[in-house]
Amino acid sequence: MSAYVTKSPWVVHYDGSSCNGCDIEVLACLTPMYDVERFGIINCGNPKHADVFLVTGSVNEQNKGIVKQIYEQMPEPKVVVAIGICACSGGIFKDCYNVLGGVDQVIPVDAYVPGCAARPEAIIDAVVKGLGVLQAKREAMLNKVEKVEEVEEVVEDAVEEPAEEVAEEVKSEGGEE
Amino acid sequence: MGKRTIIPFGPQHPVLPEPIHLDLVLEDETVVEAIPSIGYIHRGLEKLCEIKDFNQMVYVVERICGICSFGHGWGAVASMEGAMGVQVPERAEYLRTILHELGRVHSHLLWLGLLADGFGFESLFNHCWRIRETVLDLFEKNTGGRVVFSICKVGGMRKDISNENLKEMQEVMNGLKAEIKEVTDVFINDASVKNRMTGVGVLTKEEAEELCAVGPMARASGVPQDIRMTDNHGVYGKLGFEPVLEEAGDCMARTVVRIREVFQSIDLISKAIDQIPDGPVDMKVPNKIEGEYITRMEQPRGEAFYYVKGGGTKFLKRMRVRTPTNMNIPAMVKTLAGADLADVPMLVLTIDPCISCTER
C-alpha cells in the first residue's frame, strides 16, 4: 500500500437512483472548469482501482446489491461519499414506494454532500475531506488497530484536519505552524 | 456458427453514467442479440405526484431528469394549464421557449462530451464540457440554479428575466457559436472519429418508423418527426422552426443531427429574444384541476408525453409521463444486433440514453 494514496485518489461513480442532476455535477468536477485532476483525482470505471466511492441517489431493492458489491470490490482503505440529498436521506423521493432511504442504509458513508443538485464546489470539498478519512484509515491499518471503535476515533480526529489544510492552501499565506 | 457467449454489460460500466443492464449474446465478436433489463433507478415518481398538490408537484416532476429538468417541468405545467383551460401570458411562453432551447444546447453539448469519452477522445470530452459551463453560467445568473431551476410554475414563470439579461444571453450564445464550431468540426472531420461512427449501427427510415423511434434518433434516419413543428407548444410557430434531418441513419448521422440542432437552438434563442414582448409573466390560476389533458414536448432526446387527470381538487388523480429513451430502446436493440462488441458503447450512447427519465 502506497503512502501516496491520498495524493492521487481514484474515484468510482455509481448512480443509485438519482435524477442525473448530481451525476452530471460529478462529471462536471472532472472537466476544466473545476478540474479535480489538480488534486490527482481520476475517475475510473473499475471499482478495484478506486479509493473513493461516489454514490448519487438513494438505494432501492434492485440496486442495493450492486452498491454493496461495488463497495466490497474496492480495496482497503476506502472512503464513501454520498452526493446529493437523495444519497444522504432520500430527499424529495423519501416518500416514494421504491426508495429505501440514504446510501448509509446499505454501506458505511464517510462524507455527506447535501444539495439538490449538489454543487461541484461542495462535491470537491467532500472528496478532499474524504481524503483525510482515507489517510486516517490507512494509518489505522498500518498500526493494526483492530477494534472498530478505535478506527472510528482516529477517523473522527482526522476529519477536521484536511479542511484546515485546504483553507491554508487557498489563502496561500501559510505561516501557521 | 461459433459458440454463443453471454456478456453482461452494466449496470456499472465506464461509459454509462447511469445504470442499464444489457445481456449481450455473442457469436465470436458479433452481437447476435441484446436483451435489455431496466429497473435500477425506478423511484415511483408518478405515485409521488398524486400526494403532492399541483404547486409542489412541479418540483417533483423537474427531478424526473436533471439534464432536461426545465423541459419536464414545462411539460407537466403545460398539461395542468391545459386542464384548467388557462392561457399563460405571451412573455412567459417566450421565456419558457428560450430556457428550453438553452437546455437543449446544454444537453447536446453534454452528450457530445460523453460520446467523445465513449470513443476514447478525452480532450474532446473536456472541451465540450468546458463550453457547456458557459451555458450553465447563464442558467445560474438568470434562474439561480445550474441543473434544476424550478422557475416554471402553473400560470407562468416564478420570476421574470430582465431585457438586459436577455440581451446579454443573446450576445454570449452568439459568441459561443465559433467556439462550438471549432469543437464540432472535430466530430465531423476527424478521421479517427469518422472511422468509429460512419456506417456503424444503421437504422433505416422504415425501421425507425416501425420501431417508433423519436427525436434525433428518428431524424437521423430521415423521419421528419419533431413536436416543435407539429404541436402548438411554446412560440416555435412564430420562430419559423424547421426540423433538422439527416438521411444516413448511422452513428455519424445521429451526431450530426445533434450538432446542427445546437446551432439551430442558438438561432431560435436569438430570434425569440428579438421578438419577446413586454408584459406580465405570471397569472392567477384556479385552485383545482378537473378533467384530463395531454401535452407533447420535444425534449433534447425526443418526444415526451405528459398526461394529467384531475379530480376537482388541488391534487392530481393520475400523472403519467412517457419519455423519449423509453421509445428509443427498441431501436437501440435493433442496431445492436449484428454489431461488433467494440461498437456496443457507441450504439448505446448514440440514442442518448437517459435512464432516470425512462424509469422515473
Boltz contact constraints between the chains, C-beta under 6 A:
constraints:
  - contact:
      token1: [A, 14]
      token2: [B, 12]
      max_distance: 6.0
  - contact:
      token1: [A, 15]
      token2: [B, 18]
      max_distance: 6.0
  - contact:
      token1: [A, 15]
      token2: [B, 19]
      max_distance: 6.0
  - contact:
      token1: [A, 17]
      token2: [B, 41]
      max_distance: 6.0
  - contact:
      token1: [A, 17]
      token2: [B, 43]
      max_distance: 6.0
  - contact:
      token1: [A, 19]
      token2: [B, 63]
      max_distance: 6.0
  - contact:
      token1: [A, 19]
      token2: [B, 65]
      max_distance: 6.0
  - contact:
      token1: [A, 19]
      token2: [B, 66]
      max_distance: 6.0
  - contact:
      token1: [A, 19]
      token2: [B, 356]
      max_distance: 6.0
  - contact:
      token1: [A, 20]
      token2: [B, 65]
      max_distance: 6.0
  - contact:
      token1: [A, 20]
      token2: [B, 66]
      max_distance: 6.0
  - contact:
      token1: [A, 20]
      token2: [B, 67]
      max_distance: 6.0
  - contact:
      token1: [A, 20]
      token2: [B, 356]
      max_distance: 6.0
  - contact:
      token1: [A, 21]
      token2: [B, 66]
      max_distance: 6.0
  - contact:
      token1: [A, 21]
      token2: [B, 147]
      max_distance: 6.0
  - contact:
      token1: [A, 21]
      token2: [B, 148]
      max_distance: 6.0
  - contact:
      token1: [A, 23]
      token2: [B, 17]
      max_distance: 6.0
  - contact:
      token1: [A, 31]
      token2: [B, 126]
      max_distance: 6.0
  - contact:
      token1: [A, 31]
      token2: [B, 129]
      max_distance: 6.0
  - contact:
      token1: [A, 32]
      token2: [B, 126]
      max_distance: 6.0
  - contact:
      token1: [A, 32]
      token2: [B, 130]
      max_distance: 6.0
  - contact:
      token1: [A, 33]
      token2: [B, 133]
      max_distance: 6.0
  - contact:
      token1: [A, 45]
      token2: [B, 14]
      max_distance: 6.0
  - contact:
      token1: [A, 62]
      token2: [B, 39]
      max_distance: 6.0
  - contact:
      token1: [A, 62]
      token2: [B, 40]
      max_distance: 6.0
  - contact:
      token1: [A, 63]
      token2: [B, 40]
      max_distance: 6.0
  - contact:
      token1: [A, 66]
      token2: [B, 11]
      max_distance: 6.0
  - contact:
      token1: [A, 70]
      token2: [B, 12]
      max_distance: 6.0
  - contact:
      token1: [A, 92]
      token2: [B, 63]
      max_distance: 6.0
  - contact:
      token1: [A, 93]
      token2: [B, 43]
      max_distance: 6.0
  - contact:
      token1: [A, 96]
      token2: [B, 43]
      max_distance: 6.0
  - contact:
      token1: [A, 96]
      token2: [B, 44]
      max_distance: 6.0
  - contact:
      token1: [A, 96]
      token2: [B, 48]
      max_distance: 6.0
  - contact:
      token1: [A, 97]
      token2: [B, 44]
      max_distance: 6.0
  - contact:
      token1: [A, 98]
      token2: [B, 42]
      max_distance: 6.0
  - contact:
      token1: [A, 98]
      token2: [B, 43]
      max_distance: 6.0
  - contact:
      token1: [A, 98]
      token2: [B, 44]
      max_distance: 6.0
  - contact:
      token1: [A, 99]
      token2: [B, 43]
      max_distance: 6.0
  - contact:
      token1: [A, 117]
      token2: [B, 66]
      max_distance: 6.0
  - contact:
      token1: [A, 117]
      token2: [B, 147]
      max_distance: 6.0
  - contact:
      token1: [A, 117]
      token2: [B, 148]
      max_distance: 6.0
